[in-house]
Amino acid sequence: MTHPSNSGVAIDLGSDTSTRPTAAMLAAMVAAPVGDEQLGEDPTTSALNERVADLLGKEAAVFLPSGTMCNQIALVLHTRPGDEVICAASAHVYGSEGAGVAVLGGALIQPIACARGIFDADQLSAAVRRPKMRAPRSRLVVMEQTSNRGGGAIWPLATIERVAARAREHGLAVHMDGARLLNACVAAGVSAADFARPFDTAWVDFSKGLGCPVGAVLAGPRAFIEEAWVWKHRLGGALRQSGVLAAACLHALDHHVERLAIDHENARVFAERAAAIPGIRIDPPEVETNIVFLDVSGTGMDAGVISARLREAGVRIMVEGPTRMRAVTHLDVSRAAVERAADMLARSVTAAAA
Ligand SMILES: *Cc1c(COP(=O)(O)O)cnc(C)c1O
C-alpha cells in the first residue's frame, strides 16, 4: 500500500519524482524522534546528515528541502560574482534552476556541448579561460551523476577522475550534482564514496528514485557545510521538526537503494519494446539506468499528440520537444506497468497513423 494519488495517471513514467511514500516509509516518518532542526536539536535529521556524510566520504552534510537548493548553495559558495561555472550544456544547473547561479551568485555558466551530458578532460581544458583582467574567472566544474538529459548516462569513475584532476590543474573546484548518484552506484557497482571522492562537494536527492516525498543532502568539508547553513537560513530552507522528512530518507537508504536495479531493468524492458515500434528510436540508444529518451520523429506525429493519447489511456510520458519524449522508471511502476505503457505507446502511434 502506498499513499493515495489523485493525479489520475495509472502508470506515471513522467518522472521518478512522482513516487508516493510507501506504508513502511510513512510508519518510519510517524515514529521519528524530532526536535528543532534550526537549533541542531532534531535527532533524526542529524542522524541523516551523518549517514550521508559517511556515505559520500565527506566531513559533514546538511539536509535541504531540494536538490536545486543543494546545487544553488554549493555554486554560490564555490564562486564569486563574475566567476564562471563549467558544466555540460544539458546540465540541470544550467537549464533548469531559474538561472540561480546568475541571480544568487552573479556568476556565469559556460556550457560544454557533449554527447550524453558527459565531457572529458580536454573538453574541460578547452572551456577554461586563460587568466586575463577582462575575462571571467573560471572557477568551478560541475558533473551530473547520472546525466538526466543525457538519458541517465553514468559518468565512468575513470572519466570523473581525469576531469577532476584536470580541474585541479586549472585551479577549479569540483562539484557533483548527484541527483541520481545512487542509481549510478547500483548500475556501475561503484560505491558512493568512490564516485564522490574526486569532488569537493556532492549531494544526493531523496525525492527521485529513492522514493521520498521531500529532501536532499549536500556534503563537503566541515567549514563549507557551516557556510551552507548560512545560505540555508537565507533562502528559507532552515526547518523545524524536519525529522519526519529525514526519517523517510533514512528509510530509503535502508530499503530503496538496492532495488534501483529493478528500475534499471524495467527501463531496459520499456526501451526494447518502444524501440520495436515503427518510427520510434531510443536516443541515446544505450539505457544505463532509469531514464529513456524517445525520438518519435519517424512516426510523423507530434510528441504532444502522442502524450495526449497516452494520458487518455492513463499513461504519462513527458514531452521534451516536438519529437522527443522522456520516460523514467521508479518505485511505483512495475514490470507489468512498463510493458503495458509500451503497448499503449504502440497503440497511440498506430492509432494515429491509421
Ligand atoms: C531533479 C534534479 C535536480 C533538482 O532536484 P530537486 O530536488 O527537484 O530540486 C538537480 N539535478 C538533476 C540532475 C536533477 O535531475
The ligand as an ORCA input file, in Angstrom:
! r2SCAN-3c Opt
* xyz 0 1
  C      15.827     16.779    -10.191
  C      17.220     17.231    -10.432
  C      17.761     18.291     -9.699
  C      16.962     19.103     -8.728
  O      16.450     18.375     -7.682
  P      15.092     18.841     -6.953
  O      15.110     18.013     -5.726
  O      13.979     18.532     -7.897
  O      15.215     20.302     -6.692
  C      19.074     18.629     -9.930
  N      19.814     17.959    -10.818
  C      19.328     16.941    -11.529
  C      20.221     16.228    -12.492
  C      18.012     16.546    -11.377
  O      17.530     15.551    -12.119
*
